[in-house]
Amino acid sequence: MSSFVEVTSPEQFKELLSKDLNRVSIINFWADFAEPCKQMNQVFQELSKKYPAGLFLQVEAEAQPDIAESFDIEAVPSFILLRGHTLLGRVAGADASGLTQQVEKHAAAPTYTPLSRTDQTPARATADITAPTAEETPEELDKRLRGLMNQSQVVLFMKGSPDTPRCGFSRKIVGLLKDNSVQFSSFDILTDEAVRQGLKKLNDWPTYPQLIVKGELVGGLDIVQEMINSGELSPTARLIVD
């Protein structure tokens, strides 16, 4: 088996991971729109040549949203290291040195300390954990969430900001809203884990971005795209402005 593979489907991805549960897999989540990915893609390929014992899987996050969502990918580039189905570590951003160290540690040595199993919720690296500044009751969180959802007539809960989206899905929905002259405020869910998890439960919607109109969930990127295709978004936008 080649040490470098471009993943084209979730089925292929699962099959590759299941072929050798003792082999270390390094997964590169990337996207065309992110300039840092170009440099890291080159680093990733060079590492695949230097450490042929590892399995280097290149996954285009926007083309494979199910895989990206299963690993809770917040931004690209992001790298996941596995042994079989066991999570070994994460590297976020264009950190060539950090990725090289992780690959050298796990792909060149048999010993490892797993953080979690991938048939459960993947564990975050220690640096990604943000401790809450104060205890918040469920009632207080619910009140705060509803306040955020009503901060303006249209609110977009997204990864990053409209000027600097941190995932392709957020970038696309911002572009759609702007192209259709929809005025909106936004909230970066990456800055507040309580809001991020709480809104999933409150709206019964597991992914982001989430578009809220007059305090009610409209949906995510696919729903907004459907509204545009069917002509629903323009009347909605005029109603919002009025």
PLY file of the C-alpha trace (Angstrom):
ply
format ascii 1.0
element vertex 242
property float x
property float y
property float z
element edge 241
property int vertex1
property int vertex2
end_header
0.00 0.00 0.00
1.27 3.46 -0.87
2.07 5.69 2.08
0.24 8.68 0.50
-3.43 8.48 -0.53
-5.94 11.13 -1.55
-9.28 10.22 0.03
-12.29 10.43 -2.28
-15.09 8.98 -0.14
-16.00 8.07 3.46
-16.15 4.41 2.41
-12.60 4.52 1.08
-11.47 6.32 4.24
-12.97 3.67 6.53
-11.50 0.86 4.44
-8.02 2.38 4.54
-8.11 2.80 8.32
-9.32 -0.77 8.83
-6.69 -2.53 6.71
-3.95 -2.40 9.35
-4.97 -1.38 12.88
-1.32 -1.24 13.98
-0.32 1.27 11.33
-0.13 4.97 12.19
-2.35 7.13 9.99
-1.77 10.85 9.54
-4.76 12.74 8.12
-4.38 16.11 6.42
-7.61 18.16 6.29
-7.14 20.94 3.73
-9.09 23.27 1.43
-8.40 25.20 -1.76
-9.43 28.53 -0.28
-6.87 28.40 2.56
-3.46 29.65 1.42
-1.55 27.97 4.32
-2.76 24.59 3.06
-0.61 24.87 -0.07
2.62 24.94 1.93
1.44 22.29 4.39
0.38 19.97 1.57
4.00 20.01 0.37
5.26 19.34 3.90
2.75 16.50 4.21
3.94 14.83 1.00
7.58 15.14 2.02
6.80 13.52 5.37
5.02 10.66 3.59
8.28 9.97 1.72
10.42 10.22 4.84
8.15 8.01 6.98
6.80 5.30 4.61
5.66 3.19 7.58
2.89 5.70 8.16
-0.31 6.05 6.16
-0.71 9.65 4.97
-4.32 10.43 4.04
-5.12 13.72 2.32
-8.75 14.80 2.84
-10.28 17.87 1.19
-12.52 19.09 4.01
-15.18 20.73 1.83
-15.42 17.74 -0.51
-15.63 15.26 2.39
-17.76 17.04 5.04
-18.81 13.80 6.77
-15.19 12.88 7.48
-14.30 16.42 8.56
-17.30 16.65 10.87
-16.56 13.25 12.46
-13.21 14.63 13.63
-14.72 17.99 14.62
-12.46 19.90 12.25
-12.78 23.61 13.06
-10.34 25.09 10.54
-7.84 24.11 7.89
-5.16 23.00 7.74
-5.68 20.49 10.54
-3.94 17.16 11.10
-5.09 14.07 12.97
-2.83 11.18 13.98
-4.31 7.74 14.59
-3.14 4.22 15.27
-5.93 2.07 13.94
-8.97 3.75 15.47
-7.06 5.26 18.40
-6.45 9.00 18.44
-2.80 9.84 19.08
-2.80 13.60 18.62
-3.83 16.71 16.71
-1.94 19.53 15.04
-3.86 22.70 14.19
-2.80 25.27 11.62
0.30 25.61 9.45
2.63 24.22 12.10
5.20 22.33 10.04
7.52 21.84 13.01
4.75 20.54 15.25
3.49 18.16 12.59
6.98 16.84 11.91
7.56 16.20 15.60
4.26 14.35 15.96
4.90 12.21 12.88
8.44 11.42 14.03
7.19 10.50 17.47
4.37 8.21 16.41
5.21 6.95 12.92
8.81 6.07 13.79
8.25 4.55 17.23
5.88 1.79 18.36
5.04 3.31 21.72
2.15 5.75 22.05
-0.24 7.23 24.58
-3.78 7.36 23.16
-6.04 10.30 23.97
-9.31 8.61 23.03
-10.99 6.10 20.75
-12.42 7.31 17.45
-15.60 5.28 17.99
-16.21 7.79 20.77
-15.98 11.58 20.76
-12.41 12.44 19.69
-10.36 14.04 22.45
-8.98 17.53 21.95
-5.34 18.38 22.40
-4.67 20.04 25.73
-3.94 23.40 24.09
-7.42 23.41 22.51
-9.27 23.21 25.82
-10.59 26.52 27.11
-11.70 26.48 30.72
-14.92 28.40 31.48
-14.36 31.62 33.39
-17.40 31.01 35.58
-20.00 28.36 36.27
-23.15 28.84 34.22
-26.41 27.07 35.00
-28.44 25.51 32.16
-31.06 28.21 32.68
-28.48 30.98 32.43
-26.98 29.45 29.29
-30.41 29.10 27.71
-31.17 32.76 28.43
-27.80 33.82 27.00
-28.27 31.72 23.86
-31.70 33.19 23.18
-30.29 36.67 23.72
-27.55 36.01 21.17
-30.09 34.62 18.70
-32.11 37.82 19.02
-29.25 40.34 18.94
-30.40 41.32 15.43
-33.01 40.21 12.94
-30.50 37.94 11.21
-27.67 36.27 13.12
-25.09 33.90 11.68
-23.38 31.53 14.12
-20.20 30.57 12.30
-16.56 29.56 12.64
-14.55 32.76 12.53
-15.88 36.14 11.39
-17.37 37.36 8.08
-14.03 38.98 7.24
-11.96 35.92 8.23
-14.02 32.72 8.08
-12.26 29.71 9.61
-13.96 27.01 7.56
-15.12 26.70 3.98
-18.78 26.27 4.92
-18.78 29.53 6.88
-16.99 31.28 4.03
-19.60 30.08 1.53
-22.65 31.10 3.56
-21.19 34.56 4.24
-20.69 34.97 0.50
-24.29 33.93 -0.21
-25.72 36.34 2.33
-23.61 39.23 1.07
-24.39 38.47 -2.58
-28.10 38.60 -1.75
-27.83 41.83 0.28
-28.87 40.22 3.56
-27.79 42.34 6.53
-26.66 40.17 9.42
-24.64 40.08 12.60
-22.44 37.13 13.49
-21.05 35.14 16.41
-17.82 33.13 16.32
-18.68 29.82 18.00
-14.97 28.96 18.27
-14.64 31.62 20.97
-17.24 30.10 23.32
-17.51 26.33 23.77
-20.67 26.64 25.88
-22.45 28.50 23.09
-21.13 26.10 20.49
-22.45 23.00 22.26
-25.53 24.65 23.73
-26.84 25.94 20.40
-26.60 22.45 18.91
-28.98 21.19 21.56
-31.29 24.21 21.63
-31.82 24.22 17.86
-31.50 20.44 17.41
-28.98 21.14 14.65
-25.58 19.40 15.01
-23.41 21.42 12.64
-22.28 24.96 11.84
-22.85 27.48 10.40
-26.38 28.14 11.68
-28.49 31.01 10.32
-31.04 32.53 12.70
-33.83 34.82 11.46
-35.93 36.69 14.03
-34.81 34.34 16.80
-35.60 31.13 14.90
-33.27 28.67 13.18
-33.47 28.75 9.39
-30.75 26.17 8.81
-27.23 25.79 7.54
-25.43 26.24 4.25
-27.52 23.71 2.30
-30.82 25.27 3.43
-29.66 28.78 2.55
-28.49 27.57 -0.86
-31.89 25.94 -1.44
-33.64 29.19 -0.50
-31.56 31.03 -3.09
-32.21 28.42 -5.77
-35.97 28.50 -5.13
-36.12 32.30 -4.93
-37.12 32.32 -1.26
-34.13 34.22 0.04
-34.76 37.52 -1.76
-38.32 37.98 -0.37
-37.02 36.96 3.05
-34.22 39.51 2.79
-36.69 42.28 1.88
-38.89 41.30 4.81
-35.88 41.49 7.12
-34.89 44.92 5.85
-38.47 46.22 6.15
0 1
1 2
2 3
3 4
4 5
5 6
6 7
7 8
8 9
9 10
10 11
11 12
12 13
13 14
14 15
15 16
16 17
17 18
18 19
19 20
20 21
21 22
22 23
23 24
24 25
25 26
26 27
27 28
28 29
29 30
30 31
31 32
32 33
33 34
34 35
35 36
36 37
37 38
38 39
39 40
40 41
41 42
42 43
43 44
44 45
45 46
46 47
47 48
48 49
49 50
50 51
51 52
52 53
53 54
54 55
55 56
56 57
57 58
58 59
59 60
60 61
61 62
62 63
63 64
64 65
65 66
66 67
67 68
68 69
69 70
70 71
71 72
72 73
73 74
74 75
75 76
76 77
77 78
78 79
79 80
80 81
81 82
82 83
83 84
84 85
85 86
86 87
87 88
88 89
89 90
90 91
91 92
92 93
93 94
94 95
95 96
96 97
97 98
98 99
99 100
100 101
101 102
102 103
103 104
104 105
105 106
106 107
107 108
108 109
109 110
110 111
111 112
112 113
113 114
114 115
115 116
116 117
117 118
118 119
119 120
120 121
121 122
122 123
123 124
124 125
125 126
126 127
127 128
128 129
129 130
130 131
131 132
132 133
133 134
134 135
135 136
136 137
137 138
138 139
139 140
140 141
141 142
142 143
143 144
144 145
145 146
146 147
147 148
148 149
149 150
150 151
151 152
152 153
153 154
154 155
155 156
156 157
157 158
158 159
159 160
160 161
161 162
162 163
163 164
164 165
165 166
166 167
167 168
168 169
169 170
170 171
171 172
172 173
173 174
174 175
175 176
176 177
177 178
178 179
179 180
180 181
181 182
182 183
183 184
184 185
185 186
186 187
187 188
188 189
189 190
190 191
191 192
192 193
193 194
194 195
195 196
196 197
197 198
198 199
199 200
200 201
201 202
202 203
203 204
204 205
205 206
206 207
207 208
208 209
209 210
210 211
211 212
212 213
213 214
214 215
215 216
216 217
217 218
218 219
219 220
220 221
221 222
222 223
223 224
224 225
225 226
226 227
227 228
228 229
229 230
230 231
231 232
232 233
233 234
234 235
235 236
236 237
237 238
238 239
239 240
240 241
